[in-house]
């Protein structure tokens, strides 16, 4: 759902498949302190998962974060 939302909004993103790259899994867990996916990062800052992404959108803060990148 996160990928669909970002695509609809016209936001480019990099998808990192942690299921096929164990080193990336460890890196994600170290940065986000989370084990669940997706973990979304903006400007190298962990913002959380899909519900956190949508919360940023609903509070009109997402575009501001994206403008900083």
Backbone atoms as SQL, in Angstrom:
CREATE TABLE atoms (id INTEGER PRIMARY KEY, chain TEXT, resi INTEGER, resn TEXT, atom TEXT, x REAL, y REAL, z REAL);
INSERT INTO atoms VALUES
  (1, 'A', 1, 'UNK', 'N', 0.826, -1.184, 0.000),
  (2, 'A', 1, 'UNK', 'CA', 0.000, 0.000, 0.000),
  (3, 'A', 1, 'UNK', 'C', 0.874, 1.252, 0.000),
  (4, 'A', 2, 'UNK', 'N', 2.010, 1.184, 0.688),
  (5, 'A', 2, 'UNK', 'CA', 2.899, 2.348, 0.720),
  (6, 'A', 2, 'UNK', 'C', 3.421, 2.652, -0.682),
  (7, 'A', 3, 'UNK', 'N', 3.809, 1.623, -1.414),
  (8, 'A', 3, 'UNK', 'CA', 4.309, 1.842, -2.779),
  (9, 'A', 3, 'UNK', 'C', 3.222, 2.440, -3.662),
  (10, 'A', 4, 'UNK', 'N', 2.002, 1.947, -3.542),
  (11, 'A', 4, 'UNK', 'CA', 0.897, 2.481, -4.335),
  (12, 'A', 4, 'UNK', 'C', 0.637, 3.945, -3.993),
  (13, 'A', 5, 'UNK', 'N', 0.649, 4.270, -2.718),
  (14, 'A', 5, 'UNK', 'CA', 0.420, 5.646, -2.285),
  (15, 'A', 5, 'UNK', 'C', 1.500, 6.563, -2.853),
  (16, 'A', 6, 'UNK', 'N', 2.756, 6.181, -2.700),
  (17, 'A', 6, 'UNK', 'CA', 3.857, 7.013, -3.191),
  (18, 'A', 6, 'UNK', 'C', 3.796, 7.177, -4.706),
  (19, 'A', 7, 'UNK', 'N', 3.455, 6.120, -5.410),
  (20, 'A', 7, 'UNK', 'CA', 3.335, 6.178, -6.867),
  (21, 'A', 7, 'UNK', 'C', 2.208, 7.118, -7.277),
  (22, 'A', 8, 'UNK', 'N', 1.042, 6.997, -6.620),
  (23, 'A', 8, 'UNK', 'CA', -0.087, 7.886, -6.925),
  (24, 'A', 8, 'UNK', 'C', 0.276, 9.342, -6.678),
  (25, 'A', 9, 'UNK', 'N', 1.077, 9.587, -5.672),
  (26, 'A', 9, 'UNK', 'CA', 1.471, 10.940, -5.322),
  (27, 'A', 9, 'UNK', 'C', 2.618, 11.452, -6.202),
  (28, 'A', 10, 'UNK', 'N', 3.165, 10.572, -7.042),
  (29, 'A', 10, 'UNK', 'CA', 4.247, 10.957, -7.944),
  (30, 'A', 10, 'UNK', 'C', 5.601, 11.071, -7.256),
  (31, 'A', 11, 'UNK', 'N', 5.780, 10.335, -6.176),
  (32, 'A', 11, 'UNK', 'CA', 7.017, 10.385, -5.408),
  (33, 'A', 11, 'UNK', 'C', 7.904, 9.213, -5.818),
  (34, 'A', 12, 'UNK', 'N', 9.122, 9.517, -6.221),
  (35, 'A', 12, 'UNK', 'CA', 10.081, 8.462, -6.547),
  (36, 'A', 12, 'UNK', 'C', 10.620, 7.863, -5.263),
  (37, 'A', 13, 'UNK', 'N', 10.880, 6.560, -5.282),
  (38, 'A', 13, 'UNK', 'CA', 11.402, 5.881, -4.101),
  (39, 'A', 13, 'UNK', 'C', 12.268, 4.715, -4.531),
  (40, 'A', 14, 'UNK', 'N', 13.131, 4.312, -3.624),
  (41, 'A', 14, 'UNK', 'CA', 13.949, 3.118, -3.815),
  (42, 'A', 14, 'UNK', 'C', 13.376, 2.028, -2.933),
  (43, 'A', 15, 'UNK', 'N', 13.132, 0.884, -3.521),
  (44, 'A', 15, 'UNK', 'CA', 12.653, -0.265, -2.754),
  (45, 'A', 15, 'UNK', 'C', 13.847, -1.160, -2.459),
  (46, 'A', 16, 'UNK', 'N', 14.061, -1.443, -1.197),
  (47, 'A', 16, 'UNK', 'CA', 15.148, -2.321, -0.793),
  (48, 'A', 16, 'UNK', 'C', 14.521, -3.597, -0.254),
  (49, 'A', 17, 'UNK', 'N', 14.796, -4.696, -0.926),
  (50, 'A', 17, 'UNK', 'CA', 14.195, -5.983, -0.584),
  (51, 'A', 17, 'UNK', 'C', 15.017, -6.674, 0.495),
  (52, 'A', 18, 'UNK', 'N', 14.604, -6.534, 1.737),
  (53, 'A', 18, 'UNK', 'CA', 15.365, -7.140, 2.824),
  (54, 'A', 18, 'UNK', 'C', 15.167, -8.652, 2.894),
  (55, 'A', 19, 'UNK', 'N', 14.149, -9.155, 2.200),
  (56, 'A', 19, 'UNK', 'CA', 13.932, -10.602, 2.201),
  (57, 'A', 19, 'UNK', 'C', 14.975, -11.328, 1.362),
  (58, 'A', 20, 'UNK', 'N', 15.642, -10.615, 0.473),
  (59, 'A', 20, 'UNK', 'CA', 16.667, -11.256, -0.354),
  (60, 'A', 20, 'UNK', 'C', 18.073, -10.747, -0.043),
  (61, 'A', 21, 'UNK', 'N', 18.191, -9.816, 0.875),
  (62, 'A', 21, 'UNK', 'CA', 19.489, -9.261, 1.238),
  (63, 'A', 21, 'UNK', 'C', 19.598, -9.123, 2.757),
  (64, 'A', 22, 'UNK', 'N', 20.128, -10.164, 3.423),
  (65, 'A', 22, 'UNK', 'CA', 20.204, -10.147, 4.888),
  (66, 'A', 22, 'UNK', 'C', 21.006, -8.974, 5.452),
  (67, 'A', 23, 'UNK', 'N', 21.993, -8.480, 4.734),
  (68, 'A', 23, 'UNK', 'CA', 22.763, -7.350, 5.246),
  (69, 'A', 23, 'UNK', 'C', 21.904, -6.098, 5.281),
  (70, 'A', 24, 'UNK', 'N', 21.039, -5.932, 4.302),
  (71, 'A', 24, 'UNK', 'CA', 20.125, -4.785, 4.291),
  (72, 'A', 24, 'UNK', 'C', 19.098, -4.899, 5.409),
  (73, 'A', 25, 'UNK', 'N', 18.694, -6.125, 5.730),
  (74, 'A', 25, 'UNK', 'CA', 17.756, -6.342, 6.845),
  (75, 'A', 25, 'UNK', 'C', 18.379, -5.848, 8.149),
  (76, 'A', 26, 'UNK', 'N', 19.611, -6.217, 8.396),
  (77, 'A', 26, 'UNK', 'CA', 20.302, -5.776, 9.606),
  (78, 'A', 26, 'UNK', 'C', 20.478, -4.262, 9.624),
  (79, 'A', 27, 'UNK', 'N', 20.792, -3.701, 8.464),
  (80, 'A', 27, 'UNK', 'CA', 20.954, -2.254, 8.357),
  (81, 'A', 27, 'UNK', 'C', 19.641, -1.532, 8.678),
  (82, 'A', 28, 'UNK', 'N', 18.528, -2.035, 8.115),
  (83, 'A', 28, 'UNK', 'CA', 17.215, -1.428, 8.366),
  (84, 'A', 28, 'UNK', 'C', 16.861, -1.505, 9.844),
  (85, 'A', 29, 'UNK', 'N', 17.087, -2.655, 10.449),
  (86, 'A', 29, 'UNK', 'CA', 16.750, -2.821, 11.859),
  (87, 'A', 29, 'UNK', 'C', 17.617, -1.915, 12.727),
  (88, 'A', 30, 'UNK', 'N', 18.859, -1.719, 12.349),
  (89, 'A', 30, 'UNK', 'CA', 19.727, -0.825, 13.098),
  (90, 'A', 30, 'UNK', 'C', 19.291, 0.621, 13.008),
  (91, 'A', 31, 'UNK', 'N', 18.841, 1.030, 11.821),
  (92, 'A', 31, 'UNK', 'CA', 18.428, 2.422, 11.621),
  (93, 'A', 31, 'UNK', 'C', 17.054, 2.718, 12.210),
  (94, 'A', 32, 'UNK', 'N', 16.132, 1.777, 12.049),
  (95, 'A', 32, 'UNK', 'CA', 14.745, 2.048, 12.443),
  (96, 'A', 32, 'UNK', 'C', 14.368, 1.475, 13.803),
  (97, 'A', 33, 'UNK', 'N', 15.158, 0.517, 14.284),
  (98, 'A', 33, 'UNK', 'CA', 14.845, -0.191, 15.533),
  (99, 'A', 33, 'UNK', 'C', 13.533, -0.969, 15.416),
  (100, 'A', 34, 'UNK', 'N', 13.148, -1.303, 14.181),
  (101, 'A', 34, 'UNK', 'CA', 11.913, -2.036, 13.914),
  (102, 'A', 34, 'UNK', 'C', 12.233, -3.281, 13.096),
  (103, 'A', 35, 'UNK', 'N', 11.350, -4.282, 13.204),
  (104, 'A', 35, 'UNK', 'CA', 11.515, -5.512, 12.426),
  (105, 'A', 35, 'UNK', 'C', 10.457, -5.632, 11.330),
  (106, 'A', 36, 'UNK', 'N', 9.407, -4.835, 11.414),
  (107, 'A', 36, 'UNK', 'CA', 8.307, -4.951, 10.464),
  (108, 'A', 36, 'UNK', 'C', 8.618, -4.193, 9.182),
  (109, 'A', 37, 'UNK', 'N', 7.954, -4.589, 8.119),
  (110, 'A', 37, 'UNK', 'CA', 8.095, -3.907, 6.831),
  (111, 'A', 37, 'UNK', 'C', 6.721, -3.461, 6.373),
  (112, 'A', 38, 'UNK', 'N', 6.635, -2.386, 5.647),
  (113, 'A', 38, 'UNK', 'CA', 7.758, -1.583, 5.196),
  (114, 'A', 38, 'UNK', 'C', 8.261, -0.655, 6.292),
  (115, 'A', 39, 'UNK', 'N', 9.497, -0.281, 6.181),
  (116, 'A', 39, 'UNK', 'CA', 10.067, 0.800, 6.975),
  (117, 'A', 39, 'UNK', 'C', 10.404, 1.889, 5.973),
  (118, 'A', 40, 'UNK', 'N', 9.890, 3.066, 6.208),
  (119, 'A', 40, 'UNK', 'CA', 10.022, 4.164, 5.258),
  (120, 'A', 40, 'UNK', 'C', 10.986, 5.192, 5.835),
  (121, 'A', 41, 'UNK', 'N', 11.918, 5.589, 4.983),
  (122, 'A', 41, 'UNK', 'CA', 12.927, 6.571, 5.361),
  (123, 'A', 41, 'UNK', 'C', 12.808, 7.771, 4.437),
  (124, 'A', 42, 'UNK', 'N', 12.849, 8.956, 5.000),
  (125, 'A', 42, 'UNK', 'CA', 12.880, 10.184, 4.219),
  (126, 'A', 42, 'UNK', 'C', 14.102, 10.960, 4.692),
  (127, 'A', 43, 'UNK', 'N', 14.957, 11.307, 3.750),
  (128, 'A', 43, 'UNK', 'CA', 16.214, 12.000, 4.089),
  (129, 'A', 43, 'UNK', 'C', 17.030, 11.208, 5.105),
  (130, 'A', 44, 'UNK', 'N', 17.039, 9.892, 4.949),
  (131, 'A', 44, 'UNK', 'CA', 17.778, 8.982, 5.835),
  (132, 'A', 44, 'UNK', 'C', 17.199, 8.904, 7.245),
  (133, 'A', 45, 'UNK', 'N', 16.049, 9.515, 7.493),
  (134, 'A', 45, 'UNK', 'CA', 15.387, 9.434, 8.790),
  (135, 'A', 45, 'UNK', 'C', 14.246, 8.424, 8.719),
  (136, 'A', 46, 'UNK', 'N', 14.202, 7.522, 9.672),
  (137, 'A', 46, 'UNK', 'CA', 13.119, 6.536, 9.729),
  (138, 'A', 46, 'UNK', 'C', 11.840, 7.237, 10.168),
  (139, 'A', 47, 'UNK', 'N', 10.804, 7.123, 9.338),
  (140, 'A', 47, 'UNK', 'CA', 9.526, 7.721, 9.735),
  (141, 'A', 47, 'UNK', 'C', 8.526, 6.664, 10.176),
  (142, 'A', 48, 'UNK', 'N', 8.825, 5.399, 9.951),
  (143, 'A', 48, 'UNK', 'CA', 7.945, 4.320, 10.360),
  (144, 'A', 48, 'UNK', 'C', 7.404, 3.567, 9.165),
  (145, 'A', 49, 'UNK', 'N', 6.205, 3.048, 9.318),
  (146, 'A', 49, 'UNK', 'CA', 5.582, 2.255, 8.270),
  (147, 'A', 49, 'UNK', 'C', 4.508, 3.021, 7.510),
  (148, 'A', 50, 'UNK', 'N', 3.640, 2.273, 6.863),
  (149, 'A', 50, 'UNK', 'CA', 2.595, 2.862, 6.027),
  (150, 'A', 50, 'UNK', 'C', 1.671, 3.777, 6.826),
  (151, 'A', 51, 'UNK', 'N', 1.221, 3.346, 7.994),
  (152, 'A', 51, 'UNK', 'CA', 0.296, 4.182, 8.764),
  (153, 'A', 51, 'UNK', 'C', 0.971, 5.483, 9.203),
  (154, 'A', 52, 'UNK', 'N', 2.251, 5.422, 9.481),
  (155, 'A', 52, 'UNK', 'CA', 2.986, 6.638, 9.838),
  (156, 'A', 52, 'UNK', 'C', 3.099, 7.571, 8.632),
  (157, 'A', 53, 'UNK', 'N', 3.311, 6.992, 7.461),
  (158, 'A', 53, 'UNK', 'CA', 3.370, 7.760, 6.217),
  (159, 'A', 53, 'UNK', 'C', 2.047, 8.486, 5.976),
  (160, 'A', 54, 'UNK', 'N', 0.952, 7.775, 6.133),
  (161, 'A', 54, 'UNK', 'CA', -0.374, 8.358, 5.919),
  (162, 'A', 54, 'UNK', 'C', -0.673, 9.424, 6.975),
  (163, 'A', 55, 'UNK', 'N', -0.233, 9.203, 8.205),
  (164, 'A', 55, 'UNK', 'CA', -0.429, 10.206, 9.257),
  (165, 'A', 55, 'UNK', 'C', 0.289, 11.500, 8.895),
  (166, 'A', 56, 'UNK', 'N', 1.492, 11.395, 8.335),
  (167, 'A', 56, 'UNK', 'CA', 2.213, 12.592, 7.891),
  (168, 'A', 56, 'UNK', 'C', 1.439, 13.309, 6.786),
  (169, 'A', 57, 'UNK', 'N', 0.865, 12.540, 5.883),
  (170, 'A', 57, 'UNK', 'CA', 0.082, 13.130, 4.788),
  (171, 'A', 57, 'UNK', 'C', -1.148, 13.848, 5.341),
  (172, 'A', 58, 'UNK', 'N', -1.852, 13.204, 6.266),
  (173, 'A', 58, 'UNK', 'CA', -3.091, 13.778, 6.803),
  (174, 'A', 58, 'UNK', 'C', -2.845, 15.043, 7.614),
  (175, 'A', 59, 'UNK', 'N', -1.662, 15.162, 8.199),
  (176, 'A', 59, 'UNK', 'CA', -1.341, 16.350, 8.982),
  (177, 'A', 59, 'UNK', 'C', -0.548, 17.371, 8.157),
  (178, 'A', 60, 'UNK', 'N', -0.524, 17.156, 6.845),
  (179, 'A', 60, 'UNK', 'CA', 0.138, 18.075, 5.901),
  (180, 'A', 60, 'UNK', 'C', 1.623, 18.286, 6.185),
  (181, 'A', 61, 'UNK', 'N', 2.290, 17.253, 6.701),
  (182, 'A', 61, 'UNK', 'CA', 3.723, 17.371, 6.979),
  (183, 'A', 61, 'UNK', 'C', 4.578, 16.601, 5.983),
  (184, 'A', 62, 'UNK', 'N', 3.977, 15.702, 5.215),
  (185, 'A', 62, 'UNK', 'CA', 4.736, 14.859, 4.299),
  (186, 'A', 62, 'UNK', 'C', 5.417, 15.680, 3.211),
  (187, 'A', 63, 'UNK', 'N', 4.681, 16.578, 2.588),
  (188, 'A', 63, 'UNK', 'CA', 5.254, 17.373, 1.496),
  (189, 'A', 63, 'UNK', 'C', 6.429, 18.208, 1.983),
  (190, 'A', 64, 'UNK', 'N', 6.355, 18.718, 3.192),
  (191, 'A', 64, 'UNK', 'CA', 7.459, 19.506, 3.744),
  (192, 'A', 64, 'UNK', 'C', 8.713, 18.664, 3.927),
  (193, 'A', 65, 'UNK', 'N', 8.523, 17.425, 4.419),
  (194, 'A', 65, 'UNK', 'CA', 9.674, 16.534, 4.572),
  (195, 'A', 65, 'UNK', 'C', 10.290, 16.183, 3.216),
  (196, 'A', 66, 'UNK', 'N', 9.427, 15.937, 2.252),
  (197, 'A', 66, 'UNK', 'CA', 9.914, 15.576, 0.921),
  (198, 'A', 66, 'UNK', 'C', 10.624, 16.743, 0.244),
  (199, 'A', 67, 'UNK', 'N', 10.190, 17.951, 0.515),
  (200, 'A', 67, 'UNK', 'CA', 10.811, 19.138, -0.086),
  (201, 'A', 67, 'UNK', 'C', 12.228, 19.336, 0.422),
  (202, 'A', 68, 'UNK', 'N', 12.526, 18.793, 1.590),
  (203, 'A', 68, 'UNK', 'CA', 13.858, 18.928, 2.163),
  (204, 'A', 68, 'UNK', 'C', 14.861, 17.972, 1.537),
  (205, 'A', 69, 'UNK', 'N', 14.372, 16.987, 0.795),
  (206, 'A', 69, 'UNK', 'CA', 15.292, 15.994, 0.234),
  (207, 'A', 69, 'UNK', 'C', 15.871, 16.410, -1.076);
